[in-house]
Amino acid sequence: GYELDPLNPSFVPPFTQIADPERPEPTIIESADGVHLVDNKGNRVIDAWSGMVCVGLGYGREDLIDTLAEQTRKLSYAHSLYDTTHELPIRLADRLVEITPSSLRNVFLSMSGSDAADTLLKVIRYHNNVTGQPQKKHVIALDRAYHGANSMVAGLTHFPECNDNFDVPLPHQHHLPSPWHFGANEGVSADEIITRSVDALEAKVAEIGPDNAAAFVTEPVMITAGVIVPPLGWLGAMADACMRLGILFMADEVVTGFGRTGKMFSCEWDGVEPDMMFLAKGMTSGYIPQGAALISGELYQGMTQGIDKGTVFGHGFTHTGHPPSCARRKWEPRRSGRLRGPGHPGLRESGHCAGGGRCRIRPVQDSATSSGSGATSPTSATSAPCARPGSATWSSPTPRQRRPKPPSPCRSFSSRSTRSRSWRAETPYSCLARTDSLVPRGIARSEVRRHLRR
């Protein structure tokens, strides 16, 4: 019979020391159910990382499995190239347009977050070329950002292992200091961190040249960098700065999208309406690959009006609109904006404003993992001051109401003084929101690996 060699060189594992023949053997996962993983030695542990931060609905969900199997039997594959498609990608695109911020109108489907990010980078170049701005190519990201590993977006990801020997970042890719609360920002107020980030963006655009700077991309929460949570108001301030500077604001919601931080998308905490957004992970809860890139109506209109009617837009993938990947009617977000499914009472938001400029943090009791997981028991609610951006830029806190999608094919920036809607006095990231089946975020991946090796 076949003898499994975990270090077999025929399989090149990602993000591994491939040149080290004595590197530790990888943990071999054999099965999973609910929130638990079982390795090939029979060890059963809690998956504290939700796969690679993607299995938001848990493993072994029969309703999801049945949906995929039913669609595979009906139509296992159909491409969407050259005037051919099927119903499901059209329905999915409409649904994504419905639930995302109202600025986003058009959807490119892909198979991963990296594909979606590269799609948007190509769209930027295409749009600026056909609208008479061919010099506008430079894109700005943050230090220690992670946006993907494909050839172009890898230069916006900023880690040595992702850049060294790959000839990235490219000359038109740049990075700013991250908005963390330590290092150079140790002891600095939230307002000052916001001000420093805005100043850094303005200085970088001036250095590049306003006619050359095209976009700024960021994760609302920098997951790979260590779950760096910017101050509340930071995202909105950066989005507004992009508008003043005449550059696009691109939101990477690959990890934070679909309820990971307590709202459907993290942009909603600051009321930000991005020009571009890319998604993956939570779209299918890891059951099948899927990604999406969304753009504003005015970007799409600029692309279509800048070319001849007979010009073919030469971008897409063999598996764009893959039928099983798009078949999610039983487990998509409902109109209420909350993810729900059998056995899951819905996402619970992590905090609410108690008034007086102070936010009361509600602890989340996770009944499914409250024992034996190594998690700390919730304590009584505590209060913490809200970080309020300067009044010169930000309006007073008011409840945010989701606006319906505009009927026109595009939105004009001139109709809005800022890209972010009124800032809310809430505490969005006191703990990452989760369903009852997900585990506390405090359990490190190393802890899971330690239990697996016992």
VOVEXRO-990305 format. One record per residue (C-alpha): x, y, z; residue in three letters; residue number from 1. Coordinates in steps of 0.5 Angstrom, whole numbers, plus 500, padded with zeros to 3 digits. Example, Ala and Ser with C-alpha at 12.3 -4.5 7.8 and 13.67 -1.06 7.14 Angstrom:
BEGIN
+-----+-----+-----+------+-----+
:   X :   Y :   Z : code : pos :
+-----+-----+-----+------+-----+
: 525 : 491 : 516 :  Ala :   1 :
: 527 : 498 : 514 :  Ser :   2 :
+-----+-----+-----+------+-----+
// end
This chain:
BEGIN
+-----+-----+-----+------+-----+
:   X :   Y :   Z : code : pos :
+-----+-----+-----+------+-----+
: 500 : 500 : 500 :  Gly :   1 :
: 502 : 507 : 500 :  Tyr :   2 :
: 506 : 510 : 505 :  Glu :   3 :
: 505 : 517 : 507 :  Leu :   4 :
: 512 : 521 : 508 :  Asp :   5 :
: 510 : 528 : 510 :  Pro :   6 :
: 516 : 531 : 508 :  Leu :   7 :
: 515 : 528 : 501 :  Asn :   8 :
: 518 : 533 : 496 :  Pro :   9 :
: 513 : 532 : 491 :  Ser :  10 :
: 509 : 537 : 495 :  Phe :  11 :
: 511 : 544 : 495 :  Val :  12 :
: 508 : 546 : 502 :  Pro :  13 :
: 506 : 554 : 502 :  Pro :  14 :
: 510 : 558 : 507 :  Phe :  15 :
: 515 : 553 : 509 :  Thr :  16 :
: 522 : 552 : 510 :  Gln :  17 :
: 523 : 548 : 504 :  Ile :  18 :
: 531 : 548 : 504 :  Ala :  19 :
: 531 : 545 : 511 :  Asp :  20 :
: 531 : 537 : 510 :  Pro :  21 :
: 530 : 537 : 518 :  Glu :  22 :
: 524 : 542 : 519 :  Arg :  23 :
: 519 : 539 : 523 :  Pro :  24 :
: 514 : 534 : 520 :  Glu :  25 :
: 507 : 538 : 518 :  Pro :  26 :
: 501 : 536 : 522 :  Thr :  27 :
: 497 : 531 : 518 :  Ile :  28 :
: 489 : 533 : 519 :  Ile :  29 :
: 485 : 527 : 518 :  Glu :  30 :
: 478 : 530 : 519 :  Ser :  31 :
: 474 : 535 : 522 :  Ala :  32 :
: 467 : 537 : 525 :  Asp :  33 :
: 464 : 543 : 528 :  Gly :  34 :
: 470 : 547 : 531 :  Val :  35 :
: 474 : 541 : 532 :  His :  36 :
: 480 : 538 : 528 :  Leu :  37 :
: 483 : 531 : 528 :  Val :  38 :
: 490 : 529 : 526 :  Asp :  39 :
: 492 : 522 : 523 :  Asn :  40 :
: 494 : 520 : 530 :  Lys :  41 :
: 487 : 521 : 533 :  Gly :  42 :
: 488 : 527 : 537 :  Asn :  43 :
: 482 : 532 : 537 :  Arg :  44 :
: 483 : 539 : 538 :  Val :  45 :
: 479 : 546 : 537 :  Ile :  46 :
: 481 : 549 : 531 :  Asp :  47 :
: 482 : 556 : 534 :  Ala :  48 :
: 484 : 559 : 527 :  Trp :  49 :
: 478 : 557 : 524 :  Ser :  50 :
: 482 : 554 : 518 :  Gly :  51 :
: 486 : 560 : 515 :  Met :  52 :
: 481 : 565 : 518 :  Val :  53 :
: 476 : 562 : 514 :  Cys :  54 :
: 471 : 557 : 517 :  Val :  55 :
: 466 : 561 : 520 :  Gly :  56 :
: 461 : 557 : 520 :  Leu :  57 :
: 464 : 550 : 522 :  Gly :  58 :
: 466 : 544 : 519 :  Tyr :  59 :
: 461 : 538 : 517 :  Gly :  60 :
: 455 : 542 : 516 :  Arg :  61 :
: 450 : 538 : 512 :  Glu :  62 :
: 446 : 543 : 509 :  Asp :  63 :
: 452 : 546 : 506 :  Leu :  64 :
: 455 : 540 : 504 :  Ile :  65 :
: 448 : 538 : 501 :  Asp :  66 :
: 448 : 545 : 497 :  Thr :  67 :
: 454 : 543 : 494 :  Leu :  68 :
: 453 : 536 : 492 :  Ala :  69 :
: 446 : 538 : 489 :  Glu :  70 :
: 449 : 543 : 485 :  Gln :  71 :
: 455 : 539 : 483 :  Thr :  72 :
: 450 : 534 : 480 :  Arg :  73 :
: 446 : 539 : 477 :  Lys :  74 :
: 451 : 543 : 474 :  Leu :  75 :
: 458 : 541 : 476 :  Ser :  76 :
: 462 : 546 : 471 :  Tyr :  77 :
: 460 : 552 : 466 :  Ala :  78 :
: 465 : 558 : 464 :  His :  79 :
: 463 : 565 : 464 :  Ser :  80 :
: 467 : 567 : 458 :  Leu :  81 :
: 465 : 569 : 451 :  Tyr :  82 :
: 458 : 571 : 452 :  Asp :  83 :
: 456 : 564 : 456 :  Thr :  84 :
: 455 : 564 : 463 :  Thr :  85 :
: 449 : 561 : 468 :  His :  86 :
: 444 : 564 : 473 :  Glu :  87 :
: 448 : 563 : 479 :  Leu :  88 :
: 454 : 568 : 478 :  Pro :  89 :
: 449 : 573 : 476 :  Ile :  90 :
: 445 : 572 : 483 :  Arg :  91 :
: 451 : 572 : 487 :  Leu :  92 :
: 453 : 578 : 484 :  Ala :  93 :
: 447 : 582 : 485 :  Asp :  94 :
: 447 : 579 : 492 :  Arg :  95 :
: 454 : 582 : 494 :  Leu :  96 :
: 452 : 589 : 491 :  Val :  97 :
: 446 : 589 : 496 :  Glu :  98 :
: 450 : 587 : 502 :  Ile :  99 :
: 456 : 591 : 501 :  Thr : 100 :
: 457 : 599 : 502 :  Pro : 101 :
: 453 : 602 : 497 :  Ser : 102 :
: 458 : 605 : 493 :  Ser : 103 :
: 460 : 598 : 490 :  Leu : 104 :
: 456 : 596 : 484 :  Arg : 105 :
: 460 : 591 : 480 :  Asn : 106 :
: 463 : 584 : 481 :  Val : 107 :
: 469 : 580 : 478 :  Phe : 108 :
: 469 : 573 : 481 :  Leu : 109 :
: 475 : 569 : 482 :  Ser : 110 :
: 477 : 563 : 486 :  Met : 111 :
: 481 : 567 : 492 :  Ser : 112 :
: 483 : 573 : 495 :  Gly : 113 :
: 490 : 574 : 492 :  Ser : 114 :
: 486 : 573 : 485 :  Asp : 115 :
: 481 : 578 : 487 :  Ala : 116 :
: 486 : 583 : 489 :  Ala : 117 :
: 490 : 582 : 483 :  Asp : 118 :
: 484 : 583 : 479 :  Thr : 119 :
: 483 : 590 : 482 :  Leu : 120 :
: 490 : 592 : 481 :  Leu : 121 :
: 489 : 590 : 473 :  Lys : 122 :
: 483 : 594 : 473 :  Val : 123 :
: 486 : 600 : 476 :  Ile : 124 :
: 491 : 600 : 470 :  Arg : 125 :
: 486 : 599 : 465 :  Tyr : 126 :
: 481 : 604 : 468 :  His : 127 :
: 487 : 609 : 468 :  Asn : 128 :
: 489 : 607 : 461 :  Asn : 129 :
: 483 : 608 : 458 :  Val : 130 :
: 481 : 614 : 461 :  Thr : 131 :
: 487 : 618 : 459 :  Gly : 132 :
: 491 : 617 : 466 :  Gln : 133 :
: 497 : 612 : 464 :  Pro : 134 :
: 502 : 615 : 469 :  Gln : 135 :
: 497 : 614 : 474 :  Lys : 136 :
: 500 : 607 : 477 :  Lys : 137 :
: 503 : 608 : 484 :  His : 138 :
: 499 : 604 : 489 :  Val : 139 :
: 500 : 605 : 497 :  Ile : 140 :
: 499 : 600 : 502 :  Ala : 141 :
: 502 : 599 : 510 :  Leu : 142 :
: 508 : 596 : 513 :  Asp : 143 :
: 507 : 589 : 515 :  Arg : 144 :
: 500 : 588 : 510 :  Ala : 145 :
: 498 : 582 : 507 :  Tyr : 146 :
: 494 : 582 : 501 :  His : 147 :
: 496 : 576 : 497 :  Gly : 148 :
: 501 : 572 : 494 :  Ala : 149 :
: 500 : 573 : 487 :  Asn : 150 :
: 505 : 576 : 482 :  Ser : 151 :
: 503 : 583 : 483 :  Met : 152 :
: 499 : 584 : 489 :  Val : 153 :
: 505 : 580 : 493 :  Ala : 154 :
: 509 : 587 : 492 :  Gly : 155 :
: 503 : 590 : 497 :  Leu : 156 :
: 504 : 585 : 502 :  Thr : 157 :
: 510 : 587 : 506 :  His : 158 :
: 514 : 581 : 509 :  Phe : 159 :
: 521 : 579 : 508 :  Pro : 160 :
: 519 : 572 : 506 :  Glu : 161 :
: 514 : 574 : 501 :  Cys : 162 :
: 518 : 580 : 498 :  Asn : 163 :
: 525 : 577 : 498 :  Asp : 164 :
: 528 : 574 : 492 :  Asn : 165 :
: 521 : 575 : 488 :  Phe : 166 :
: 523 : 582 : 486 :  Asp : 167 :
: 518 : 585 : 489 :  Val : 168 :
: 515 : 591 : 491 :  Pro : 169 :
: 515 : 593 : 484 :  Leu : 170 :
: 517 : 601 : 483 :  Pro : 171 :
: 510 : 603 : 483 :  His : 172 :
: 509 : 600 : 490 :  Gln : 173 :
: 510 : 604 : 496 :  His : 174 :
: 508 : 603 : 504 :  His : 175 :
: 507 : 607 : 510 :  Leu : 176 :
: 508 : 606 : 517 :  Pro : 177 :
: 502 : 601 : 520 :  Ser : 178 :
: 497 : 604 : 525 :  Pro : 179 :
: 499 : 600 : 531 :  Trp : 180 :
: 499 : 602 : 539 :  His : 181 :
: 507 : 600 : 540 :  Phe : 182 :
: 514 : 602 : 537 :  Gly : 183 :
: 514 : 609 : 535 :  Ala : 184 :
: 507 : 610 : 537 :  Asn : 185 :
: 508 : 607 : 544 :  Glu : 186 :
: 504 : 612 : 549 :  Gly : 187 :
: 501 : 616 : 543 :  Val : 188 :
: 493 : 618 : 543 :  Ser : 189 :
: 489 : 615 : 538 :  Ala : 190 :
: 488 : 622 : 535 :  Asp : 191 :
: 495 : 622 : 534 :  Glu : 192 :
: 496 : 616 : 531 :  Ile : 193 :
: 490 : 618 : 526 :  Ile : 194 :
: 494 : 624 : 524 :  Thr : 195 :
: 500 : 621 : 523 :  Arg : 196 :
: 497 : 616 : 518 :  Ser : 197 :
: 494 : 621 : 514 :  Val : 198 :
: 500 : 626 : 514 :  Asp : 199 :
: 504 : 620 : 512 :  Ala : 200 :
: 499 : 618 : 506 :  Leu : 201 :
: 499 : 626 : 504 :  Glu : 202 :
: 507 : 626 : 504 :  Ala : 203 :
: 507 : 619 : 500 :  Lys : 204 :
: 502 : 622 : 495 :  Val : 205 :
: 506 : 629 : 494 :  Ala : 206 :
: 513 : 625 : 494 :  Glu : 207 :
: 510 : 620 : 488 :  Ile : 208 :
: 506 : 626 : 485 :  Gly : 209 :
: 499 : 627 : 485 :  Pro : 210 :
: 498 : 625 : 478 :  Asp : 211 :
: 502 : 619 : 479 :  Asn : 212 :
: 499 : 616 : 485 :  Ala : 213 :
: 493 : 611 : 484 :  Ala : 214 :
: 490 : 608 : 490 :  Ala : 215 :
: 491 : 606 : 497 :  Phe : 216 :
: 489 : 599 : 500 :  Val : 217 :
: 489 : 597 : 507 :  Thr : 218 :
: 486 : 591 : 511 :  Glu : 219 :
: 481 : 594 : 517 :  Pro : 220 :
: 484 : 590 : 522 :  Val : 221 :
: 491 : 587 : 520 :  Met : 222 :
: 491 : 580 : 521 :  Ile : 223 :
: 497 : 577 : 519 :  Thr : 224 :
: 501 : 583 : 522 :  Ala : 225 :
: 499 : 581 : 529 :  Gly : 226 :
: 491 : 583 : 529 :  Val : 227 :
: 493 : 590 : 529 :  Ile : 228 :
: 487 : 594 : 531 :  Val : 229 :
: 487 : 601 : 528 :  Pro : 230 :
: 483 : 606 : 533 :  Pro : 231 :
: 476 : 607 : 531 :  Leu : 232 :
: 476 : 613 : 526 :  Gly : 233 :
: 482 : 611 : 523 :  Trp : 234 :
: 479 : 608 : 517 :  Leu : 235 :
: 474 : 613 : 515 :  Gly : 236 :
: 480 : 619 : 516 :  Ala : 237 :
: 484 : 615 : 511 :  Met : 238 :
: 478 : 614 : 506 :  Ala : 239 :
: 477 : 621 : 507 :  Asp : 240 :
: 484 : 623 : 505 :  Ala : 241 :
: 484 : 619 : 499 :  Cys : 242 :
: 478 : 623 : 497 :  Met : 243 :
: 482 : 629 : 498 :  Arg : 244 :
: 488 : 627 : 494 :  Leu : 245 :
: 484 : 624 : 488 :  Gly : 246 :
: 486 : 617 : 489 :  Ile : 247 :
: 482 : 611 : 490 :  Leu : 248 :
: 481 : 607 : 497 :  Phe : 249 :
: 481 : 600 : 496 :  Met : 250 :
: 479 : 595 : 502 :  Ala : 251 :
: 481 : 589 : 503 :  Asp : 252 :
: 476 : 585 : 507 :  Glu : 253 :
: 478 : 578 : 505 :  Val : 254 :
: 479 : 576 : 513 :  Val : 255 :
: 474 : 581 : 516 :  Thr : 256 :
: 468 : 581 : 511 :  Gly : 257 :
: 462 : 577 : 513 :  Phe : 258 :
: 461 : 578 : 520 :  Gly : 259 :
: 468 : 577 : 523 :  Arg : 260 :
: 468 : 584 : 527 :  Thr : 261 :
: 461 : 584 : 529 :  Gly : 262 :
: 458 : 587 : 522 :  Lys : 263 :
: 458 : 585 : 515 :  Met : 264 :
: 464 : 588 : 513 :  Phe : 265 :
: 469 : 592 : 518 :  Ser : 266 :
: 468 : 598 : 513 :  Cys : 267 :
: 461 : 599 : 516 :  Glu : 268 :
: 464 : 601 : 523 :  Trp : 269 :
: 467 : 608 : 520 :  Asp : 270 :
: 461 : 608 : 515 :  Gly : 271 :
: 466 : 608 : 509 :  Val : 272 :
: 464 : 607 : 502 :  Glu : 273 :
: 470 : 604 : 499 :  Pro : 274 :
: 472 : 605 : 491 :  Asp : 275 :
: 474 : 598 : 491 :  Met : 276 :
: 473 : 592 : 496 :  Met : 277 :
: 476 : 585 : 495 :  Phe : 278 :
: 473 : 579 : 499 :  Leu : 279 :
: 474 : 571 : 500 :  Ala : 280 :
: 475 : 566 : 506 :  Lys : 281 :
: 468 : 568 : 509 :  Gly : 282 :
: 464 : 567 : 502 :  Met : 283 :
: 464 : 560 : 503 :  Thr : 284 :
: 467 : 558 : 510 :  Ser : 285 :
: 472 : 554 : 506 :  Gly : 286 :
: 468 : 549 : 503 :  Tyr : 287 :
: 470 : 551 : 496 :  Ile : 288 :
: 474 : 556 : 493 :  Pro : 289 :
: 471 : 563 : 492 :  Gln : 290 :
: 473 : 570 : 492 :  Gly : 291 :
: 470 : 577 : 489 :  Ala : 292 :
: 473 : 584 : 487 :  Ala : 293 :
: 468 : 589 : 487 :  Leu : 294 :
: 468 : 596 : 484 :  Ile : 295 :
: 464 : 603 : 484 :  Ser : 296 :
: 459 : 604 : 479 :  Gly : 297 :
: 463 : 610 : 476 :  Glu : 298 :
: 470 : 606 : 475 :  Leu : 299 :
: 466 : 601 : 471 :  Tyr : 300 :
: 463 : 607 : 467 :  Gln : 301 :
: 470 : 610 : 466 :  Gly : 302 :
: 472 : 603 : 464 :  Met : 303 :
: 466 : 602 : 459 :  Thr : 304 :
: 466 : 609 : 456 :  Gln : 305 :
: 473 : 609 : 455 :  Gly : 306 :
: 473 : 603 : 450 :  Ile : 307 :
: 470 : 601 : 443 :  Asp : 308 :
: 464 : 597 : 444 :  Lys : 309 :
: 467 : 592 : 440 :  Gly : 310 :
: 473 : 591 : 445 :  Thr : 311 :
: 474 : 585 : 449 :  Val : 312 :
: 476 : 586 : 456 :  Phe : 313 :
: 481 : 581 : 457 :  Gly : 314 :
: 481 : 578 : 464 :  His : 315 :
: 478 : 573 : 467 :  Gly : 316 :
: 479 : 565 : 470 :  Phe : 317 :
: 477 : 558 : 468 :  Thr : 318 :
: 473 : 558 : 474 :  His : 319 :
: 470 : 565 : 474 :  Thr : 320 :
: 463 : 564 : 476 :  Gly : 321 :
: 464 : 556 : 478 :  His : 322 :
: 457 : 553 : 479 :  Pro : 323 :
: 458 : 550 : 486 :  Pro : 324 :
: 462 : 556 : 488 :  Ser : 325 :
: 456 : 560 : 487 :  Cys : 326 :
: 451 : 555 : 490 :  Ala : 327 :
: 450 : 558 : 497 :  Arg : 328 :
: 442 : 560 : 497 :  Arg : 329 :
: 442 : 556 : 504 :  Lys : 330 :
: 448 : 559 : 507 :  Trp : 331 :
: 448 : 566 : 505 :  Glu : 332 :
: 447 : 572 : 509 :  Pro : 333 :
: 440 : 574 : 510 :  Arg : 334 :
: 437 : 581 : 509 :  Arg : 335 :
: 438 : 583 : 516 :  Ser : 336 :
: 446 : 583 : 515 :  Gly : 337 :
: 447 : 577 : 520 :  Arg : 338 :
: 450 : 571 : 518 :  Leu : 339 :
: 445 : 565 : 521 :  Arg : 340 :
: 445 : 558 : 520 :  Gly : 341 :
: 442 : 552 : 523 :  Pro : 342 :
: 445 : 551 : 530 :  Gly : 343 :
: 448 : 558 : 530 :  His : 344 :
: 444 : 564 : 533 :  Pro : 345 :
: 447 : 569 : 529 :  Gly : 346 :
: 453 : 573 : 530 :  Leu : 347 :
: 453 : 578 : 537 :  Arg : 348 :
: 456 : 584 : 536 :  Glu : 349 :
: 462 : 585 : 541 :  Ser : 350 :
: 460 : 592 : 544 :  Gly : 351 :
: 455 : 598 : 545 :  His : 352 :
: 456 : 605 : 547 :  Cys : 353 :
: 454 : 607 : 554 :  Ala : 354 :
: 453 : 614 : 552 :  Gly : 355 :
: 458 : 620 : 555 :  Gly : 356 :
: 463 : 618 : 550 :  Gly : 357 :
: 465 : 612 : 554 :  Arg : 358 :
: 463 : 605 : 551 :  Cys : 359 :
: 461 : 599 : 555 :  Arg : 360 :
: 464 : 592 : 552 :  Ile : 361 :
: 460 : 586 : 553 :  Arg : 362 :
: 464 : 580 : 554 :  Pro : 363 :
: 462 : 574 : 549 :  Val : 364 :
: 460 : 567 : 553 :  Gln : 365 :
: 462 : 562 : 548 :  Asp : 366 :
: 458 : 556 : 550 :  Ser : 367 :
: 460 : 551 : 545 :  Ala : 368 :
: 467 : 552 : 547 :  Thr : 369 :
: 467 : 555 : 554 :  Ser : 370 :
: 470 : 548 : 557 :  Ser : 371 :
: 476 : 545 : 556 :  Gly : 372 :
: 479 : 550 : 550 :  Ser : 373 :
: 484 : 554 : 554 :  Gly : 374 :
: 480 : 560 : 554 :  Ala : 375 :
: 479 : 565 : 559 :  Thr : 376 :
: 472 : 566 : 562 :  Ser : 377 :
: 469 : 572 : 561 :  Pro : 378 :
: 469 : 577 : 566 :  Thr : 379 :
: 464 : 583 : 568 :  Ser : 380 :
: 463 : 589 : 563 :  Ala : 381 :
: 468 : 594 : 563 :  Thr : 382 :
: 468 : 601 : 560 :  Ser : 383 :
: 474 : 604 : 556 :  Ala : 384 :
: 474 : 611 : 553 :  Pro : 385 :
: 472 : 612 : 546 :  Cys : 386 :
: 477 : 615 : 541 :  Ala : 387 :
: 474 : 621 : 538 :  Arg : 388 :
: 477 : 624 : 532 :  Pro : 389 :
: 478 : 631 : 531 :  Gly : 390 :
: 472 : 635 : 531 :  Ser : 391 :
: 474 : 639 : 525 :  Ala : 392 :
: 474 : 633 : 520 :  Thr : 393 :
: 469 : 628 : 524 :  Trp : 394 :
: 461 : 629 : 525 :  Ser : 395 :
: 458 : 628 : 531 :  Ser : 396 :
: 456 : 621 : 533 :  Pro : 397 :
: 449 : 619 : 530 :  Thr : 398 :
: 446 : 612 : 528 :  Pro : 399 :
: 448 : 609 : 521 :  Arg : 400 :
: 443 : 607 : 517 :  Gln : 401 :
: 444 : 603 : 511 :  Arg : 402 :
: 442 : 607 : 505 :  Arg : 403 :
: 439 : 603 : 499 :  Pro : 404 :
: 443 : 602 : 492 :  Lys : 405 :
: 442 : 608 : 488 :  Pro : 406 :
: 439 : 606 : 481 :  Pro : 407 :
: 444 : 610 : 477 :  Ser : 408 :
: 450 : 606 : 474 :  Pro : 409 :
: 455 : 610 : 478 :  Cys : 410 :
: 455 : 615 : 484 :  Arg : 411 :
: 459 : 622 : 483 :  Ser : 412 :
: 464 : 623 : 489 :  Phe : 413 :
: 462 : 631 : 488 :  Ser : 414 :
: 455 : 629 : 491 :  Ser : 415 :
: 459 : 627 : 498 :  Arg : 416 :
: 464 : 631 : 502 :  Ser : 417 :
: 467 : 625 : 505 :  Thr : 418 :
: 467 : 618 : 503 :  Arg : 419 :
: 466 : 616 : 510 :  Ser : 420 :
: 459 : 616 : 513 :  Arg : 421 :
: 458 : 619 : 520 :  Ser : 422 :
: 463 : 616 : 525 :  Trp : 423 :
: 459 : 612 : 531 :  Arg : 424 :
: 461 : 612 : 538 :  Ala : 425 :
: 462 : 605 : 538 :  Glu : 426 :
: 467 : 600 : 540 :  Thr : 427 :
: 468 : 595 : 534 :  Pro : 428 :
: 474 : 591 : 536 :  Tyr : 429 :
: 474 : 589 : 543 :  Ser : 430 :
: 473 : 582 : 541 :  Cys : 431 :
: 472 : 579 : 534 :  Leu : 432 :
: 465 : 577 : 533 :  Ala : 433 :
: 464 : 570 : 532 :  Arg : 434 :
: 458 : 565 : 532 :  Thr : 435 :
: 457 : 560 : 538 :  Asp : 436 :
: 461 : 555 : 534 :  Ser : 437 :
: 467 : 559 : 533 :  Leu : 438 :
: 473 : 559 : 538 :  Val : 439 :
: 476 : 565 : 542 :  Pro : 440 :
: 481 : 569 : 539 :  Arg : 441 :
: 486 : 568 : 545 :  Gly : 442 :
: 488 : 561 : 543 :  Ile : 443 :
: 494 : 562 : 539 :  Ala : 444 :
: 496 : 557 : 533 :  Arg : 445 :
: 502 : 555 : 536 :  Ser : 446 :
: 498 : 552 : 542 :  Glu : 447 :
: 493 : 548 : 537 :  Val : 448 :
: 500 : 545 : 534 :  Arg : 449 :
: 502 : 544 : 541 :  Arg : 450 :
: 496 : 540 : 543 :  His : 451 :
: 496 : 536 : 536 :  Leu : 452 :
: 503 : 534 : 537 :  Arg : 453 :
: 502 : 531 : 544 :  Arg : 454 :
+-----+-----+-----+------+-----+
// end
